[in-house]
Amino acid sequence: MASVILDEIEARVLGSMMEKDLTTPDYYPLSLNALVNACNQKSNRDPMTNYDEETVLDAIERLRSKHLATVLTGGEHRVPKYGHRVYETLNLGRREIAVLTPMLLRGPNTLNELKVRTERMYNFDDHDAVLNAVHKLAEHEGGPMAVELPRQPGMRETRYTHLLFGEAALPPVHAHEHADGPAAAPREERLAHLESEVAALKGEMAALQAQFADFRKQFE
């Protein structure tokens, strides 16, 4: 079992901070407004959420008690800023964090999906490099953090998921999935690449909007 256990809200908040740390470092650590927006993004998230500030703050406090989050105040930080402590507390490197992030934000992923969804976080050379990072998570000294799922009927590729819920995080069930057949995997792979590109653009836009809102508050 993993050394820390998260609930679904904590996983979304932590994964959002990890993602922004790797993809938009100029806007990290995050203001509360930016963190709420990151959690509730309409792209690159499954399931969709609509957390309010109180929900996110409560999750931050629980993550702080687990030494996975920090709050920066004073000095150059005119408003509180929020960041993760995964490097220190879980002793993970950038490669492992890059692979763990889409698992926290999207649930189970194929190797191809992980390769696509980590493009802006870490430059993996190939699928073997991604798989090596997954294996490091699975063999973590503090307890396994990732696992290979049994191949599902109609799916051509194996999926990998995190264990930070205390058990394997399974994919959300959507009504349309009951009709999925052998063609589902290739379609998902193509969509994964498009989703990654759209998510990158939307994430950068949300970060800019949150940064501008914080800047404007200084003069109100």
FENPE-V466076 format. One record per run of one state. SS is the DSSP state (a for helix, b for strand, c for the rest). FROM is the first residue (numbers start at 1). TO is the last residue. If there is no record, write none. Layout:
SS&FROM&TO / SS&FROM&TO
//
This chain:
c&1&7 / a&8&23 / c&24&24 / a&25&27 / c&28&29 / b&30&31 / a&32&39 / c&40&52 / a&53&65 / c&66&68 / b&69&74 / c&75&76 / b&77&84 / c&85&85 / a&86&89 / c&90&93 / a&94&106 / c&107&108 / b&109&110 / a&111&117 / c&118&126 / a&127&138 / c&139&145 / b&146&148 / c&149&158 / b&159&162 / c&163&174 / a&175&179 / c&180&183 / a&184&217 / c&218&220
//
